[in-house]
Amino acid sequence: MVAPVPTSERSDGFQPPSTPKPAFAPTPAPTGRLAAVQEMARWLRLLFETEREFVRTATTLIYRVGEPELKYLLCQHVWEAASHARFLRERGRELSGFGATDDVRPSLRQLFNEAVMPADATVALAGFYRVIKPALHDAYRHYLTATHHLADWPSRKLVEEFLADEARHAAEIAPYLPVAASACEPTSASASASEWSAHLTTLLASHGGLHSPSPPLSVTPSPLLPLSPASAPPLLSATRLYTHPPTPSRGRFPTCSSVFSHDPAETPIVRAWLIDPTTDARVIRMMVYVWLMMELDAVDYLATVFYDTPHAPFDLHHDLARHLWDESRHSQFGYRQLPRLGVDLLTLEHSLDLYTILVQMTPPERYAMMTMEFEANSFPTKAHVMDRVRELNDFEADTLLAFDRNDEQNHVRSGHRWLPGMMALFGETRSPEEFVAATRARFAELAKTYGGITPHSLPAHQRLTGEKILRLIK
């Protein structure tokens, strides 16, 4: 593992975001003829901002948790939260008093900036899903009791659907949360999670909770940190910046630098075999499933972009959330199909090179490499692979590869749309073409230091290789 690069020493000069820009202008209390409409619009606004901030910050959990199934689930929840936010904004803009911008109030941003701070990803996960998500669930339920069933019917239909999603999210995440300290012998993880959840509960209450845009509630001190005179607990996010880990977590799964090479005794994907017309189509199918499963590295490094772009337009984060969910689904194609073909997933090493290199780069550089380099240049090889796999008359494999290709085409289109805007957020004035060319060169230079640093977890006789794939198909 390579040590993190201190912000002051980073070669790209990137400064992680800290204090939000003072852009949010609170909506005045509703009065006059449209007071009833404006009051509900303010509630919808708070719900929109909460879902938006969940998208921005819950993504920091993805590369810090190790279990692939949990990564996949978080990607799904982030995409659904982005969809909630989109429809809340669409409905809110139909109502007087919702506001014209996508900005987030500083107090809410402060809560979510604090939520990402625990070094232990399990503790952070508990804070999001035992404090913030239940508060959001209750806020949706409270909205239904406060609004008029007929006058505000369009909002009610959305909120009813989102409320069901929140209940499902709670059930889906429950197996991954640390056991509550009160329900077992206290452990370090359960105690830390309980203390952190109490801390976030105190902070949330000090800002008034999520039940209404009203003045703050009275609060009591958390056992973790005492209340300050201003009735808000001291913040870890006020004392240090959140930074991405230098390597992603893969939990119990073995790791390596790359699953690609020219040596069938070294890695499972042999570059020459992918394009050799004499390669058995069953071997190609197996290798492309490994390739798809390794899109988990794309999940991890794309997830870093959200937190680093706090002032991006919501539509950018919405499309990034869809991109993230797509990459998660593609990884699941391999994760679910390989065991059916006889592969023990604990013998398949996970490649970490792309994350360890890209995390050293700025967000627009990461996004440029992903969309304008990796995805844009994968089409010729994958087209050949698709044609070879069709020889097997495997309808499911054909379907998975077709949807993968369709999604990747959309991602490249999104790259053309959003890269210039992301560049502008970081003061980049070069043309996109110049920027992409320079980014390729910079990636190659960084790869000399941060590439190839993850050794094989397993010896050659234990890990999946091209030679092992040949034996599996016989």
Phi and psi in degrees as a GROMACS rama.xvg file:
@    title "Ramachandran Plot"
@    xaxis  label "Phi"
@    yaxis  label "Psi"
@TYPE xy
-93.5666  143.559  VAL-2
-69.4681  148.051  ALA-3
-60.7212  150.651  PRO-4
-90.8652  118.696  VAL-5
-56.7368  146.329  PRO-6
-54.0223  -42.0539  THR-7
-68.1415  -16.853  SER-8
-106.395  0.0222807  GLU-9
-65.5765  137.171  ARG-10
-72.1483  -20.9404  SER-11
-90.0594  -6.84851  ASP-12
72.3997  8.81337  GLY-13
-69.4042  130.018  PHE-14
-106.819  115.901  GLN-15
-57.213  147.88  PRO-16
-66.1267  144.852  PRO-17
-129.347  -94.0576  SER-18
-76.0096  126.523  THR-19
-68.0094  151.946  PRO-20
-68.0759  147.095  LYS-21
-79.4419  70.811  PRO-22
-104.711  -21.1023  ALA-23
-76.2014  129.648  PHE-24
-116.334  110.526  ALA-25
-62.3338  143.139  PRO-26
-75.1895  131.518  THR-27
-64.8199  156.131  PRO-28
-56.846  136.421  ALA-29
-68.7446  139.227  PRO-30
-144.729  164.869  THR-31
88.6265  -162.292  GLY-32
-64.1269  -34.441  ARG-33
-100.559  23.1639  LEU-34
-57.0051  -41.3586  ALA-35
-64.3491  -41.0674  ALA-36
-66.1594  -45.8301  VAL-37
-64.6123  -35.5658  GLN-38
-63.2279  -45.6472  GLU-39
-69.8794  -31.7039  MET-40
-64.0427  -37.4005  ALA-41
-65.5103  -36.3051  ARG-42
-67.0018  -44.8438  TRP-43
-60.5023  -36.0548  LEU-44
-62.1845  -44.0533  ARG-45
-63.5405  -40.051  LEU-46
-64.8104  -42.8365  LEU-47
-59.2043  -48.5201  PHE-48
-63.4067  -36.9037  GLU-49
-65.9551  -46.7779  THR-50
-62.9694  -39.0671  GLU-51
-63.8259  -43.4444  ARG-52
-68.855  -32.1506  GLU-53
-60.6205  -44.1376  PHE-54
-58.5126  -44.4757  VAL-55
-66.7658  -35.5509  ARG-56
-109.071  -32.6188  THR-57
-64.5075  -20.8241  ALA-58
-63.2968  -21.8094  THR-59
-69.3096  -15.6897  THR-60
-76.0213  -28.9524  LEU-61
-61.8865  -48.0061  ILE-62
-84.3941  -4.74479  TYR-63
-97.7174  -21.247  ARG-64
-88.1335  151.809  VAL-65
-98.6654  -28.1853  GLY-66
-76.2327  121.299  GLU-67
-54.7597  -39.7564  PRO-68
-60.7184  -35.6442  GLU-69
-72.3889  -39.0978  LEU-70
-58.2202  -46.7715  LYS-71
-60.643  -42.8715  TYR-72
-65.0855  -42.2213  LEU-73
-62.8882  -39.6903  LEU-74
-61.1736  -40.4228  CYS-75
-64.6675  -45.2624  GLN-76
-63.9634  -38.1769  HIS-77
-64.2496  -43.2573  VAL-78
-64.1329  -41.5406  TRP-79
-66.2186  -36.9376  GLU-80
-64.1383  -40.1562  ALA-81
-63.0186  -38.6596  ALA-82
-66.7983  -41.2784  SER-83
-56.9498  -49.2795  HIS-84
-59.9345  -40.9298  ALA-85
-60.6692  -47.4794  ARG-86
-73.169  -32.0517  PHE-87
-63.7585  -41.5278  LEU-88
-65.8965  -41.612  ARG-89
-61.1666  -46.3475  GLU-90
-68.5259  -42.4467  ARG-91
-59.8679  -36.4826  GLY-92
-70.4995  -10.921  ARG-93
-82.3635  -10.5886  GLU-94
-111.431  141.194  LEU-95
-65.6138  130.974  SER-96
100.778  -1.51966  GLY-97
-73.024  -35.3016  PHE-98
105.027  151.467  GLY-99
-96.2152  -16.2682  ALA-100
-102.919  174.883  THR-101
-104.6  13.4153  ASP-102
-66.4337  156.708  ASP-103
-113.74  136.252  VAL-104
-62.7381  140.783  ARG-105
-56.3753  -37.1525  PRO-106
-63.6877  -37.7932  SER-107
-71.5833  -41.6216  LEU-108
-61.5905  -37.2597  ARG-109
-61.2315  -42.7476  GLN-110
-59.6186  -47.4339  LEU-111
-73.4445  -33.1349  PHE-112
-63.483  -34.4305  ASN-113
-71.7064  -35.4637  GLU-114
-62.8243  -24.6957  ALA-115
-84.6609  -7.60524  VAL-116
-72.8227  -29.3262  MET-117
-56.3696  137.386  PRO-118
-69.4219  -30.2646  ALA-119
-85.2078  116.185  ASP-120
-61.8324  -31.3366  ALA-121
-65.5006  -38.418  THR-122
-66.5301  -44.1829  VAL-123
-62.514  -41.5897  ALA-124
-58.3928  -42.4152  LEU-125
-62.7268  -38.7865  ALA-126
-62.6085  -43.5327  GLY-127
-65.9044  -42.8359  PHE-128
-98.4399  -8.9086  TYR-129
-108.476  -10.8119  ARG-130
-122.797  -61.4154  VAL-131
-71.1782  -48.1185  ILE-132
-66.3762  -41.8991  LYS-133
-61.204  -37.38  PRO-134
-63.7514  -38.733  ALA-135
-66.9885  -41.5205  LEU-136
-57.9722  -46.2861  HIS-137
-65.897  -35.182  ASP-138
-65.88  -40.7358  ALA-139
-63.2402  -43.9703  TYR-140
-63.9878  -39.3014  ARG-141
-65.2527  -35.7235  HIS-142
-59.5047  -40.8361  TYR-143
-64.3952  -32.4193  LEU-144
-79.0605  -21.9996  THR-145
-92.8404  -26.1437  ALA-146
-94.2603  169.04  THR-147
-87.3099  132.935  HIS-148
-64.1354  -28.7511  HIS-149
-102.61  -46.1628  LEU-150
-60.1535  -38.2876  ALA-151
-110.617  33.8823  ASP-152
-53.9958  -45.1688  TRP-153
-58.6414  -40.7624  PRO-154
-67.1703  -41.8732  SER-155
-59.2394  -41.2653  ARG-156
-63.2181  -41.4996  LYS-157
-63.9154  -48.2463  LEU-158
-64.6116  -38.3043  VAL-159
-60.0975  -42.1414  GLU-160
-66.8989  -42.7408  GLU-161
-68.8555  -32.914  PHE-162
-62.5724  -41.576  LEU-163
-64.1787  -38.9024  ALA-164
-61.5129  -42.7911  ASP-165
-64.0347  -39.1613  GLU-166
-64.6718  -40.2543  ALA-167
-66.1736  -41.6994  ARG-168
-57.2838  -42.8955  HIS-169
-62.0456  -40.9913  ALA-170
-69.6237  -38.8467  ALA-171
-68.7801  -36.1655  GLU-172
-83.8537  -19.2159  ILE-173
-51.3153  -42.322  ALA-174
-63.9669  -17.4056  PRO-175
-98.9105  -6.08256  TYR-176
-84.431  147.299  LEU-177
-63.1865  143.283  PRO-178
-62.4226  134.152  VAL-179
-59.0645  139.085  ALA-180
-58.7537  -31.4325  ALA-181
-76.132  -12.5033  SER-182
-102.288  4.34879  ALA-183
-157.566  -179.742  CYS-184
-63.6883  126.754  GLU-185
-57.0915  133.153  PRO-186
-118.643  166.763  THR-187
-60.0325  -43.9265  SER-188
-65.9847  -45.4544  ALA-189
-67.2545  -39.5022  SER-190
-66.033  -44.0645  ALA-191
-63.0376  -41.8237  SER-192
-64.2499  -40.2715  ALA-193
-65.9886  -42.875  SER-194
-65.4815  -41.5044  GLU-195
-66.4585  -40.2029  TRP-196
-63.2372  -37.9588  SER-197
-65.0707  -38.9431  ALA-198
-62.3614  -47.8735  HIS-199
-65.2585  -35.9454  LEU-200
-61.1024  -42.7134  THR-201
-63.4476  -44.3684  THR-202
-64.2175  -43.6301  LEU-203
-60.8436  -44.539  LEU-204
-65.2801  -35.1826  ALA-205
-65.3497  -22.4567  SER-206
-97.1457  4.74542  HIS-207
99.6707  1.96001  GLY-208
70.6169  -165.791  GLY-209
-116.327  12.2241  LEU-210
-78.7095  -24.1651  HIS-211
-168.173  161.513  SER-212
-82.4764  43.1724  PRO-213
-93.4972  175.785  SER-214
-60.3204  158.152  PRO-215
-58.158  151.151  PRO-216
-80.7111  163.581  LEU-217
-73.6182  146.302  SER-218
-131.9  162.154  VAL-219
-118.352  151.54  THR-220
-62.1871  147.068  PRO-221
-84.3585  157.397  SER-222
-70.0216  -15.2466  PRO-223
-81.9521  -49.5885  LEU-224
-137.561  134.543  LEU-225
-72.0036  158.159  PRO-226
-71.9995  143.815  LEU-227
-80.8872  169.897  SER-228
-57.1923  -24.0997  PRO-229
-85.8108  11.0353  ALA-230
69.2434  18.4443  SER-231
-123.37  138.262  ALA-232
-69.4011  151.194  PRO-233
-57.3071  144.118  PRO-234
-108.138  132.832  LEU-235
-64.5421  -34.7901  LEU-236
-68.4446  -13.0283  SER-237
-86.7604  -13.957  ALA-238
-104.375  -20.1816  THR-239
-154.995  157.797  ARG-240
-85.7396  145.813  LEU-241
-73.7623  135.166  TYR-242
-131.056  146.896  THR-243
-70.9051  144.964  HIS-244
-66.4057  151.437  PRO-245
-68.8932  -22.5291  PRO-246
-135.063  149.09  THR-247
-80.2494  160.971  PRO-248
-91.3425  137.843  SER-249
-125.307  15.3785  ARG-250
56.5166  -125.586  GLY-251
-79.7982  -3.28399  ARG-252
-89.1551  143.204  PHE-253
-69.9439  156.036  PRO-254
-131.201  165.378  THR-255
-159.142  -179.378  CYS-256
-78.64  -44.3801  SER-257
-152.826  149.595  SER-258
-97.3043  0.924467  VAL-259
-103.153  138.374  PHE-260
-166.179  -176.185  SER-261
-102.785  5.44232  HIS-262
-112.61  111.562  ASP-263
-66.8543  -12.9887  PRO-264
-91.0579  -3.82828  ALA-265
-105.939  -46.5439  GLU-266
-134.636  162.753  THR-267
-76.5933  -26.8435  PRO-268
-104.695  116.912  ILE-269
-103.775  113.35  VAL-270
-54.1416  -44.6226  ARG-271
-64.7028  -35.6629  ALA-272
-65.1184  -32.0276  TRP-273
-60.4405  -33.8286  LEU-274
-110.373  -2.2008  ILE-275
-76.087  120.147  ASP-276
-65.8789  -14.0097  PRO-277
-91.2656  -5.87154  THR-278
-66.4546  134.512  THR-279
-57.412  130.982  ASP-280
-59.9583  -27.56  ALA-281
-68.9766  -33.3649  ARG-282
-66.9865  -42.7732  VAL-283
-63.561  -40.8703  ILE-284
-60.4117  -43.4153  ARG-285
-64.0184  -43.6399  MET-286
-66.6999  -38.9177  MET-287
-70.2896  -29.1186  VAL-288
-67.2125  -37.2452  TYR-289
-62.665  -44.401  VAL-290
-57.0427  -47.3617  TRP-291
-63.541  -44.4367  LEU-292
-59.9093  -35.0763  MET-293
-74.4478  -0.0225628  MET-294
-67.6988  -2.78297  GLU-295
-61.1097  -27.0336  LEU-296
-67.7727  -34.5749  ASP-297
-65.7264  -38.0754  ALA-298
-57.8119  -47.4167  VAL-299
-66.7199  -47.0801  ASP-300
-78.9086  -29.099  TYR-301
-66.5222  -34.4611  LEU-302
-62.2581  -22.8997  ALA-303
-72.577  -18.9051  THR-304
-73.1611  -31.9613  VAL-305
-60.8272  -53.0283  PHE-306
-65.3018  -29.9442  TYR-307
-80.5206  -3.13468  ASP-308
-126.749  62.2495  THR-309
-66.7795  -21.5616  PRO-310
-106.138  15.7083  HIS-311
-68.4177  151.436  ALA-312
-58.5867  146.701  PRO-313
-58.3324  -36.9621  PHE-314
-60.5758  -32.3217  ASP-315
-65.6953  -47.9544  LEU-316
-64.4511  -35.028  HIS-317
-60.297  -48.27  HIS-318
-70.0509  -33.9368  ASP-319
-64.5089  -37.3406  LEU-320
-64.6751  -38.7249  ALA-321
-65.767  -43.3422  ARG-322
-57.8102  -44.4935  HIS-323
-61.8126  -44.8075  LEU-324
-65.6347  -37.8735  TRP-325
-60.0839  -48.1182  ASP-326
-63.0259  -35.5152  GLU-327
-63.664  -43.0243  SER-328
-64.6635  -41.7821  ARG-329
-61.0185  -42.6726  HIS-330
-61.4714  -37.38  SER-331
-66.075  -28.959  GLN-332
-53.6507  -49.2117  PHE-333
-72.9831  -40.6128  GLY-334
-60.1746  -34.7911  TYR-335
-91.4927  -27.963  ARG-336
-86.2047  -35.0858  GLN-337
-58.7411  -42.9825  LEU-338
-60.7513  -30.2907  PRO-339
-68.1793  -22.1365  ARG-340
-97.6848  10.2695  LEU-341
96.2225  8.95334  GLY-342
-88.985  128.887  VAL-343
-83.5725  113.525  ASP-344
-62.821  -21.243  LEU-345
-78.5842  -2.66222  LEU-346
-101.65  -3.55182  THR-347
-98.8428  110.393  LEU-348
-72.1249  144.416  GLU-349
-94.6646  131.894  HIS-350
-83.6789  135.329  SER-351
-117.7  -4.30667  LEU-352
-53.5607  -47.2291  ASP-353
-62.4347  -41.3316  LEU-354
-64.1576  -49.1  TYR-355
-63.5178  -27.1554  THR-356
-82.9237  -50.213  ILE-357
-67.89  -28.4606  LEU-358
-66.9515  -15.6548  VAL-359
-83.2499  -5.05033  GLN-360
-106.105  166.002  MET-361
-73.8087  160.389  THR-362
-54.6305  -46.1992  PRO-363
-64.6744  -30.7167  PRO-364
-67.4442  -42.9433  GLU-365
-59.6787  -45.6378  ARG-366
-68.4287  -37.8852  TYR-367
-63.6844  -45.2454  ALA-368
-63.0146  -38.9042  MET-369
-66.6831  -51.0141  MET-370
-88.1194  -41.3246  THR-371
-90.051  -13.6574  MET-372
-117.774  -68.7111  GLU-373
-63.232  -52.0252  PHE-374
-73.9308  -45.7111  GLU-375
-61.403  -32.7824  ALA-376
-94.4329  2.78617  ASN-377
-87.8838  -13.2526  SER-378
-63.8087  -44.1347  PHE-379
-60.0612  -47.0058  PRO-380
-65.2711  -42.6029  THR-381
-68.5146  -29.5158  LYS-382
-63.75  -43.734  ALA-383
-61.8705  -43.5419  HIS-384
-60.9844  -44.203  VAL-385
-60.1289  -42.121  MET-386
-64.3647  -39.403  ASP-387
-68.7595  -41.1612  ARG-388
-65.592  -30.1773  VAL-389
-62.9822  -21.0337  ARG-390
-63.6952  -21.4919  GLU-391
-85.2701  -7.69889  LEU-392
54.1819  39.4307  ASN-393
-99.5308  95.4137  ASP-394
-61.8455  -38.9191  PHE-395
-65.5226  -43.8376  GLU-396
-62.0658  -42.9332  ALA-397
-59.7274  -41.7013  ASP-398
-64.459  -46.1798  THR-399
-62.1948  -43.6266  LEU-400
-69.3506  -33.7934  LEU-401
-66.2986  -43.0096  ALA-402
-69.7964  -35.3975  PHE-403
-59.3647  -46.5626  ASP-404
-64.656  -43.1997  ARG-405
-60.4535  -43.5411  ASN-406
-63.2767  -43.2373  ASP-407
-64.3619  -35.5605  GLU-408
-62.603  -41.4341  GLN-409
-64.615  -35.7505  ASN-410
-66.0051  -39.2271  HIS-411
-66.0493  -40.2268  VAL-412
-60.439  -42.7081  ARG-413
-63.3349  -35.8365  SER-414
-60.7221  -43.6519  GLY-415
-63.494  -33.7771  HIS-416
-74.536  -46.1488  ARG-417
-99.1002  -19.7318  TRP-418
-59.3455  -44.9845  LEU-419
-58.4419  -39.8343  PRO-420
-67.9358  -38.3177  GLY-421
-67.902  -37.6722  MET-422
-60.2149  -42.7052  MET-423
-63.0734  -35.3539  ALA-424
-59.2753  -27.2205  LEU-425
-108.621  19.404  PHE-426
70.7351  20.9583  GLY-427
-83.5759  122.345  GLU-428
-107.421  -6.7792  THR-429
-68.6793  161.316  ARG-430
-68.0961  156.271  SER-431
-56.1834  -38.3923  PRO-432
-63.6208  -44.8597  GLU-433
-64.7486  -40.9478  GLU-434
-64.2785  -44.223  PHE-435
-63.9828  -42.6668  VAL-436
-61.861  -44.1927  ALA-437
-66.5189  -34.6028  ALA-438
-68.8516  -38.5182  THR-439
-58.5377  -45.4629  ARG-440
-64.8738  -39.837  ALA-441
-67.85  -38.3968  ARG-442
-60.7164  -44.8938  PHE-443
-61.2827  -37.6653  ALA-444
-70.0128  -43.7114  GLU-445
-65.6774  -31.0328  LEU-446
-61.9933  -26.0433  ALA-447
-66.0356  -28.8644  LYS-448
-99.1665  -43.3144  THR-449
-105.484  -5.39193  TYR-450
-90.4793  153.432  GLY-451
67.1541  21.5509  GLY-452
-96.7208  -7.37039  ILE-453
-98.756  109.124  THR-454
-72.4327  162.493  PRO-455
-62.4861  129.741  HIS-456
-73.253  -29.3559  SER-457
-117.091  145.988  LEU-458
-68  161.136  PRO-459
-57.2896  -35.2238  ALA-460
-73.5544  -12.943  HIS-461
-103.576  -30.0481  GLN-462
-87.4734  157.184  ARG-463
-70.1633  130.489  LEU-464
-134.326  174.439  THR-465
-59.811  -40.2272  GLY-466
-61.7323  -38.1445  GLU-467
-67.3621  -36.379  LYS-468
-62.6207  -40.3046  ILE-469
-58.4054  -39.7149  LEU-470
-71.871  -33.1839  ARG-471
-66.3139  -31.7458  LEU-472
-83.3996  -9.73319  ILE-473
